[in-house]
Amino acid sequence: MADPTAGARPRRPVPGPAYRLAALAARSLGFGDATFALVDGPVQGVMASTRPRSDADGLAAAQLSEVVAATGKPVVVGDLAASRDPAARGANGAFVGVPLLDGSQSVVGVLYLTDIVPRAIRAADVELLTDFAAVAADQLDLTRRANNLQGPSERGSAALVRAIGHGEIVPWYQPIVELRTGRMTGLEALARWEHPSGALDDPGVFIPLAERTNLIVDLDRAVMRRAFLDVSRWRTRHPGLRVSVNLSGRHLDQEDWVDQVRRAAATAELDPSAVTLELTETVRPSGPGLTADTVEEARDVGFQVWFDDFGTGWASLQELVTYPLDGIKIDRSFAAQLGRHVDNTVVRAMSTAAAELGLKVTMEGVETREQAVIARELGCDYGQGYLWSRPLPAARLEALLVTEDGELPVLG
């Protein structure tokens, strides 16, 4: 790390979203100052209090952050003046620092908070700061990757990297309804690229690009984090509201995917029991991340786990037995053909097998009342599609949730 006492402060190397996250972490935990210290890079103050700090305070913070970087573990000192750590000699106040880790779990920097007032620092505070640091590290990695994509053939990827980092990839929400009553029970968060100009990019273009370039994991995370924050807020009015988020095969290749989702829910203060994880079928997981044990781990945390687009991808009836699931979503291509004997037979077979295993079933792509009736007759529990609503931006979905009786709306 660069010496924070040497020379003028360098230009800010931290991308805007990470910068704001660090400031939010400091405010959330009641600290006056937040600082990034990058390995082999500059130290950057993110938020500074108006209260003066002594040189000893600054030196102690720098030395303690070096300990975090060297050990890869959090360092917590609630009262620097009372500490026996030589690094804290002559300093006052409080310090808490956590490492910034890249995808290989190598330390790339430190996020630390300081204040001139001593305080009790709880384990929950350290855990929350660690969650903020994980998101900030992702933003730093996105910025690095964007800067390395310079060739003409990589411009699309570079633009997508920047869009993810700048918050242009956002969730739009499509209601999921109970077929028996027509009442909304939850939402699926679907990725949309909203340009600063107001233009909206077709997900049929940028999602395949993300999958080809391994940016799909970053895209999944961006949508998930924003959706969790939105739904956490909406559940104050509708505590029964659920949200479904997509996890791609490449996301599931990561051994810590369950912990990634858990941290995102914790940061948003969203109960995992309100979240359905939809395992998408476009790319079959090839790594060690998706096993019956990891799916069970996700369910133990409180998440529901469903197979998405069932019937068209890599998952088969055998996978319904292999993995401890909660449900399946039948691909929209089957909805378009409902009413034909062959397609009805296939849908009935899938829903019957699911029911025998104790799984719920959602029919995607429902556009007509007739399709909804047939889907229910064939054993589907829920429906999703244009019959009830197109995907909506957060503001319009929030307006839809306002009902006279305070219950989730009946859409038909």
C-alpha positions as CSV (number, residue, x, y, z in Angstrom):
1,M,0.0,0.0,0.0
2,A,1.1,3.5,-0.6
3,D,2.2,5.6,2.3
4,P,-0.8,7.8,3.2
5,T,1.4,10.5,4.7
6,A,3.5,10.9,1.6
7,G,2.8,13.7,-0.9
8,A,-0.6,14.9,-2.2
9,R,-3.6,12.7,-2.2
10,P,-3.9,11.0,-5.6
11,R,-6.9,11.1,-7.9
12,R,-9.7,8.9,-6.7
13,P,-9.2,5.4,-8.0
14,V,-12.4,4.1,-6.5
15,P,-15.5,3.7,-8.8
16,G,-18.5,5.8,-7.9
17,P,-20.7,2.9,-6.6
18,A,-17.9,1.5,-4.4
19,Y,-17.2,5.0,-3.1
20,R,-20.8,5.5,-2.1
21,L,-21.0,2.1,-0.5
22,A,-18.1,2.9,1.8
23,A,-19.6,6.2,2.8
24,L,-22.9,4.4,3.5
25,A,-21.1,1.8,5.6
26,A,-19.6,4.5,7.7
27,R,-23.0,6.2,8.2
28,S,-24.7,3.0,9.0
29,L,-22.2,2.1,11.7
30,G,-21.9,5.6,13.1
31,F,-18.3,6.3,12.2
32,G,-16.9,9.6,11.1
33,D,-14.4,8.5,8.5
34,A,-14.2,5.8,5.8
35,T,-11.1,4.9,3.8
36,F,-10.0,2.6,1.0
37,A,-6.4,1.4,1.1
38,L,-5.5,-0.5,-2.1
39,V,-2.7,-3.1,-2.2
40,D,0.1,-1.6,-4.4
41,G,-2.0,1.5,-4.8
42,P,-3.0,4.7,-3.1
43,V,-5.0,5.3,0.1
44,Q,-8.2,7.1,-0.6
45,G,-10.4,8.8,2.0
46,V,-14.0,8.3,1.2
47,M,-15.8,10.2,3.9
48,A,-14.1,12.5,6.3
49,S,-15.6,14.0,9.5
50,T,-15.3,17.7,10.3
51,R,-13.6,16.8,13.7
52,P,-9.8,17.0,13.6
53,R,-7.7,13.9,14.0
54,S,-4.1,13.8,15.3
55,D,-1.2,12.5,13.3
56,A,-1.0,9.6,15.8
57,D,-4.6,8.7,14.9
58,G,-3.9,8.6,11.2
59,L,-0.7,6.7,11.6
60,A,-2.4,4.1,13.8
61,A,-5.1,3.6,11.3
62,A,-2.6,3.2,8.5
63,Q,-0.6,0.6,10.5
64,L,-3.7,-1.3,11.5
65,S,-4.9,-1.4,7.9
66,E,-1.5,-3.0,7.0
67,V,-2.3,-5.7,9.5
68,V,-5.7,-6.4,7.9
69,A,-4.0,-6.6,4.4
70,A,-1.2,-8.9,5.7
71,T,-3.5,-11.3,7.5
72,G,-6.6,-11.1,5.4
73,K,-8.7,-10.9,8.5
74,P,-10.7,-8.0,10.2
75,V,-9.1,-5.9,12.8
76,V,-11.3,-4.3,15.5
77,V,-10.1,-1.9,18.1
78,G,-13.0,-0.2,20.0
79,D,-10.7,2.0,22.1
80,L,-7.3,2.8,20.6
81,A,-6.1,4.6,23.8
82,A,-6.7,1.5,25.9
83,S,-5.3,-0.9,23.3
84,R,-2.0,-2.7,24.0
85,D,-1.3,-3.1,20.3
86,P,1.9,-1.1,19.5
87,A,0.3,0.1,16.3
88,A,-2.3,2.0,18.4
89,R,0.3,3.8,20.6
90,G,-0.7,7.5,21.2
91,A,-3.9,7.2,19.2
92,N,-7.5,7.8,20.3
93,G,-10.9,6.7,19.1
94,A,-12.0,3.5,17.4
95,F,-10.9,1.5,14.3
96,V,-12.5,-1.4,12.4
97,G,-11.1,-2.7,9.1
98,V,-11.9,-5.6,6.8
99,P,-10.1,-6.9,3.7
100,L,-11.2,-6.4,0.1
101,L,-11.0,-9.8,-1.6
102,D,-10.9,-10.6,-5.3
103,G,-12.5,-13.6,-7.0
104,S,-9.6,-15.8,-5.9
105,Q,-9.9,-14.6,-2.3
106,S,-6.6,-12.7,-2.5
107,V,-6.4,-9.4,-0.6
108,V,-6.6,-6.4,-3.0
109,G,-7.1,-3.7,-0.4
110,V,-8.7,-2.7,2.9
111,L,-11.9,-0.8,3.8
112,Y,-11.6,0.7,7.2
113,L,-13.7,3.0,9.4
114,T,-12.3,5.3,12.1
115,D,-13.7,7.8,14.6
116,I,-12.2,9.9,17.3
117,V,-14.8,8.6,19.9
118,P,-14.2,5.0,21.3
119,R,-17.1,2.6,21.0
120,A,-18.3,-0.9,21.4
121,I,-18.0,-2.7,18.0
122,R,-20.2,-5.7,17.7
123,A,-19.7,-8.8,15.6
124,A,-22.8,-7.8,13.7
125,D,-21.1,-4.5,12.8
126,V,-18.0,-6.3,11.4
127,E,-20.2,-8.7,9.5
128,L,-22.1,-5.8,7.9
129,L,-18.9,-4.0,7.0
130,T,-17.6,-7.2,5.5
131,D,-20.8,-7.4,3.3
132,F,-20.2,-3.8,2.2
133,A,-16.6,-4.6,1.4
134,A,-17.6,-7.6,-0.7
135,V,-19.8,-5.4,-2.9
136,A,-17.1,-2.7,-3.1
137,A,-14.5,-5.2,-4.2
138,D,-16.8,-6.4,-7.0
139,Q,-17.0,-2.8,-8.2
140,L,-13.2,-2.4,-8.1
141,D,-12.8,-5.6,-10.1
142,L,-15.4,-4.4,-12.7
143,T,-13.5,-1.1,-13.1
144,R,-10.2,-2.9,-13.6
145,R,-11.8,-5.3,-16.2
146,A,-13.4,-2.3,-18.1
147,N,-10.0,-0.6,-18.3
148,N,-8.4,-3.7,-19.7
149,L,-11.0,-4.1,-22.5
150,Q,-9.7,-1.8,-25.3
151,G,-9.9,-3.7,-28.6
152,P,-12.7,-3.0,-31.1
153,S,-14.1,-6.6,-30.6
154,E,-14.3,-6.0,-26.9
155,R,-16.3,-2.7,-26.9
156,G,-19.6,-4.4,-26.2
157,S,-18.1,-6.2,-23.2
158,A,-16.5,-3.0,-22.0
159,A,-19.8,-1.1,-22.3
160,L,-21.6,-3.8,-20.3
161,V,-18.9,-3.8,-17.6
162,R,-19.3,-0.1,-17.2
163,A,-23.1,-0.4,-17.2
164,I,-22.9,-2.9,-14.4
165,G,-20.5,-0.8,-12.4
166,H,-22.5,2.4,-12.9
167,G,-25.8,1.0,-11.9
168,E,-27.4,0.9,-15.3
169,I,-28.3,-2.8,-15.1
170,V,-31.5,-2.7,-12.9
171,P,-34.3,-5.1,-12.1
172,W,-37.7,-4.8,-13.7
173,Y,-40.4,-6.9,-12.0
174,Q,-43.0,-9.3,-13.4
175,P,-45.7,-10.5,-11.0
176,I,-46.2,-14.2,-10.2
177,V,-49.8,-15.0,-9.4
178,E,-51.6,-17.9,-7.8
179,L,-53.7,-19.5,-10.6
180,R,-56.5,-20.5,-8.2
181,T,-57.2,-16.9,-7.0
182,G,-55.3,-14.6,-9.4
183,R,-53.6,-12.9,-6.5
184,M,-50.0,-11.8,-6.8
185,T,-47.7,-13.8,-4.5
186,G,-44.4,-12.6,-5.7
187,L,-42.2,-11.0,-8.3
188,E,-39.4,-12.1,-10.6
189,A,-36.6,-9.6,-10.9
190,L,-35.5,-9.4,-14.6
191,A,-32.4,-7.6,-15.8
192,R,-32.9,-4.4,-17.9
193,W,-30.2,-2.1,-19.2
194,E,-31.4,1.5,-18.6
195,H,-29.0,4.0,-20.3
196,P,-28.6,7.5,-18.9
197,S,-30.4,8.8,-22.0
198,G,-33.5,6.8,-21.0
199,A,-33.0,4.2,-23.8
200,L,-33.6,0.6,-22.8
201,D,-31.5,-2.3,-24.3
202,D,-33.0,-5.6,-25.2
203,P,-32.1,-8.3,-22.7
204,G,-32.1,-10.8,-25.5
205,V,-28.9,-9.1,-26.7
206,F,-26.9,-8.1,-23.6
207,I,-27.7,-11.3,-21.5
208,P,-26.2,-13.7,-24.1
209,L,-23.2,-11.3,-24.3
210,A,-22.9,-11.5,-20.5
211,E,-23.0,-15.3,-20.6
212,R,-20.3,-15.4,-23.4
213,T,-17.9,-13.2,-21.5
214,N,-18.5,-14.4,-17.9
215,L,-20.0,-11.1,-17.0
216,I,-23.3,-12.9,-16.2
217,V,-22.2,-13.4,-12.6
218,D,-21.7,-9.7,-12.1
219,L,-25.0,-9.0,-13.8
220,D,-26.8,-11.5,-11.5
221,R,-25.3,-9.8,-8.5
222,A,-26.2,-6.3,-9.7
223,V,-29.9,-7.3,-10.2
224,M,-30.0,-9.3,-7.0
225,R,-28.7,-6.5,-4.8
226,R,-31.0,-3.9,-6.1
227,A,-34.0,-6.2,-6.1
228,F,-33.3,-7.2,-2.5
229,L,-33.3,-3.6,-1.4
230,D,-36.5,-2.8,-3.3
231,V,-38.4,-5.9,-1.9
232,S,-37.1,-5.3,1.6
233,R,-38.7,-1.9,1.5
234,W,-42.0,-3.1,-0.1
235,R,-42.4,-5.9,2.5
236,T,-43.0,-3.3,5.2
237,R,-46.4,-2.9,3.6
238,H,-46.8,-6.5,2.2
239,P,-44.8,-8.9,4.5
240,G,-45.9,-11.9,2.4
241,L,-44.3,-10.6,-0.8
242,R,-41.6,-12.8,-2.3
243,V,-38.9,-12.1,-4.9
244,S,-37.4,-14.6,-7.4
245,V,-33.9,-13.9,-8.7
246,N,-31.9,-15.8,-11.4
247,L,-28.6,-17.5,-10.9
248,S,-26.9,-18.6,-14.1
249,G,-24.9,-21.8,-14.5
250,R,-21.6,-19.8,-14.4
251,H,-22.7,-18.3,-11.1
252,L,-23.4,-21.7,-9.7
253,D,-19.9,-22.8,-10.7
254,Q,-18.6,-20.6,-7.8
255,E,-18.1,-22.6,-4.6
256,D,-19.3,-19.7,-2.4
257,W,-22.5,-18.8,-4.4
258,V,-24.7,-19.5,-1.4
259,D,-22.7,-17.1,0.8
260,Q,-22.8,-14.5,-1.9
261,V,-26.6,-14.5,-1.9
262,R,-26.8,-14.7,1.9
263,R,-24.6,-11.6,2.2
264,A,-26.7,-9.7,-0.4
265,A,-29.9,-10.5,1.6
266,A,-28.3,-9.5,4.9
267,T,-27.0,-6.2,3.5
268,A,-30.6,-5.4,2.3
269,E,-32.1,-6.6,5.6
270,L,-34.2,-9.0,3.6
271,D,-35.3,-12.3,5.2
272,P,-34.0,-15.2,3.1
273,S,-37.4,-16.9,3.5
274,A,-38.7,-14.2,1.1
275,V,-36.3,-15.2,-1.7
276,T,-36.6,-17.8,-4.4
277,L,-33.4,-18.6,-6.2
278,E,-34.1,-19.7,-9.8
279,L,-31.4,-21.8,-11.3
280,T,-31.4,-20.9,-15.0
281,E,-30.8,-23.6,-17.6
282,T,-29.0,-21.7,-20.4
283,V,-25.5,-23.0,-19.3
284,R,-25.1,-26.2,-17.4
285,P,-22.9,-25.7,-14.3
286,S,-19.5,-27.3,-14.8
287,G,-17.7,-26.5,-11.6
288,P,-18.1,-27.8,-8.0
289,G,-20.5,-25.2,-6.9
290,L,-23.8,-26.9,-7.7
291,T,-24.3,-30.1,-5.6
292,A,-27.1,-31.5,-3.6
293,D,-25.3,-30.3,-0.5
294,T,-25.0,-26.7,-1.7
295,V,-28.6,-26.6,-2.6
296,E,-29.5,-27.9,0.8
297,E,-27.2,-25.3,2.3
298,A,-29.1,-22.6,0.5
299,R,-32.4,-24.0,1.8
300,D,-31.1,-24.3,5.3
301,V,-30.3,-20.5,5.2
302,G,-34.0,-20.0,4.3
303,F,-34.0,-19.6,0.5
304,Q,-36.3,-21.5,-1.8
305,V,-34.6,-23.1,-4.8
306,W,-36.3,-23.7,-8.1
307,F,-35.3,-24.8,-11.6
308,D,-36.2,-22.1,-14.1
309,D,-37.2,-22.8,-17.8
310,F,-37.7,-26.4,-17.0
311,G,-38.1,-28.7,-20.0
312,T,-35.7,-26.9,-22.4
313,G,-32.3,-26.8,-20.7
314,W,-29.8,-29.2,-19.1
315,A,-32.1,-30.1,-16.1
316,S,-34.1,-33.3,-16.5
317,L,-36.6,-35.3,-14.4
318,Q,-33.5,-37.0,-12.9
319,E,-32.3,-33.7,-11.5
320,L,-35.6,-33.3,-9.7
321,V,-34.6,-36.4,-7.7
322,T,-30.9,-35.4,-7.3
323,Y,-31.4,-31.9,-5.9
324,P,-33.5,-31.0,-2.9
325,L,-35.7,-28.4,-4.7
326,D,-38.8,-26.4,-3.8
327,G,-40.3,-26.0,-7.3
328,I,-39.9,-25.8,-11.1
329,K,-40.9,-23.1,-13.6
330,I,-42.1,-24.7,-16.9
331,D,-40.6,-22.8,-19.9
332,R,-42.8,-20.3,-21.7
333,S,-42.5,-22.3,-25.0
334,F,-45.0,-24.8,-23.5
335,A,-47.5,-22.1,-22.6
336,A,-47.8,-21.1,-26.3
337,Q,-48.9,-24.6,-27.2
338,L,-51.3,-25.3,-24.3
339,G,-54.5,-26.9,-25.6
340,R,-52.7,-29.3,-28.0
341,H,-52.8,-32.9,-26.9
342,V,-49.1,-33.5,-27.1
343,D,-48.1,-30.4,-25.2
344,N,-50.8,-30.9,-22.6
345,T,-49.5,-34.4,-22.0
346,V,-45.9,-33.2,-21.5
347,V,-46.9,-30.4,-19.1
348,R,-49.1,-32.8,-17.2
349,A,-46.2,-35.3,-16.9
350,M,-43.9,-32.6,-15.6
351,S,-46.4,-31.1,-13.1
352,T,-47.4,-34.6,-11.9
353,A,-43.7,-35.6,-11.3
354,A,-43.2,-32.4,-9.4
355,A,-46.2,-32.9,-7.3
356,E,-45.2,-36.4,-6.4
357,L,-41.9,-35.0,-5.2
358,G,-43.6,-32.3,-3.1
359,L,-42.6,-29.4,-5.5
360,K,-44.7,-26.4,-6.6
361,V,-45.0,-25.5,-10.3
362,T,-45.2,-22.2,-12.1
363,M,-46.2,-21.9,-15.8
364,E,-44.2,-19.1,-17.5
365,G,-45.3,-17.1,-20.6
366,V,-49.1,-17.2,-20.0
367,E,-50.8,-14.7,-22.3
368,T,-54.4,-15.7,-22.4
369,R,-57.2,-16.6,-20.0
370,E,-57.5,-20.0,-21.7
371,Q,-53.8,-20.8,-21.2
372,A,-54.2,-20.0,-17.5
373,V,-57.2,-22.2,-17.1
374,I,-55.5,-25.1,-18.9
375,A,-52.3,-24.7,-16.9
376,R,-54.2,-24.9,-13.6
377,E,-56.1,-28.0,-14.9
378,L,-52.8,-29.6,-15.7
379,G,-51.5,-29.2,-12.2
380,C,-49.7,-25.8,-12.2
381,D,-49.9,-23.8,-9.0
382,Y,-48.7,-20.4,-10.2
383,G,-48.6,-18.4,-13.4
384,Q,-46.5,-15.6,-14.9
385,G,-46.9,-13.7,-18.1
386,Y,-48.4,-10.9,-20.1
387,L,-52.0,-12.0,-19.1
388,W,-51.4,-10.3,-15.8
389,S,-48.5,-7.9,-16.4
390,R,-45.5,-7.1,-18.5
391,P,-42.2,-6.6,-16.5
392,L,-42.4,-3.2,-14.8
393,P,-39.8,-0.8,-13.5
394,A,-39.6,-0.4,-9.7
395,A,-41.7,2.8,-9.5
396,R,-44.6,1.4,-11.5
397,L,-44.5,-1.9,-9.6
398,E,-44.6,-0.1,-6.3
399,A,-47.7,1.8,-7.5
400,L,-49.3,-1.6,-8.4
401,L,-48.8,-2.7,-4.8
402,V,-51.0,0.0,-3.4
403,T,-54.4,-1.5,-2.7
404,E,-57.4,-0.4,-0.6
405,D,-57.4,-3.5,1.6
406,G,-53.6,-3.5,2.1
407,E,-53.4,-7.0,0.6
408,L,-51.3,-8.0,-2.4
409,P,-53.4,-7.2,-5.5
410,V,-55.6,-9.6,-7.4
411,L,-54.6,-9.3,-11.1
412,G,-57.2,-11.5,-12.6
